[in-house]
Amino acid sequence: MIKIRFGRRSVCMGDDVDNGIYEIEMPDEATLAELVHVLLYGGNGNTWPIPTTSSCWNIYSNIGRIADILPEKKQIDYFDRDESEALSSLEIEWVYGGHEEKDLDIALIERSYFK
């Protein structure tokens, strides 16, 4: 079993009532695409999915930027990774869903909080 910590930035008033960090458990054979699916729709311990109503969400991790979620285009763009790549080979420890690129600095500052 792979354990990953997940956090996300709230996008509207009242959205952060249950804000926190969630631990996601994924099977050893899980892929990057499966992780992104869990982040988008919840499951595997993630009770707070990334909302798909905004213009763009970026998913960051301890290994760098993983993907951009483009809801308007119903598209996921992966960064320097193959969506079928096994999570066990990527060594992802935490992921962070940030609303557009402005949250990148916040995600990096909060890195120590995820450890």
Secondary structure, 3 states (H helix, E strand, C coil): CEEEEEEECCCCCCCCCCCCEEEEEECCCCEHHHHHHHHHHCECCECCCCCCCCCCEEEEECCEEEEEEEHHHCEEEECCCCCCCEHHHHCCCEEEEEECHHHHHHHHHCHHHHC
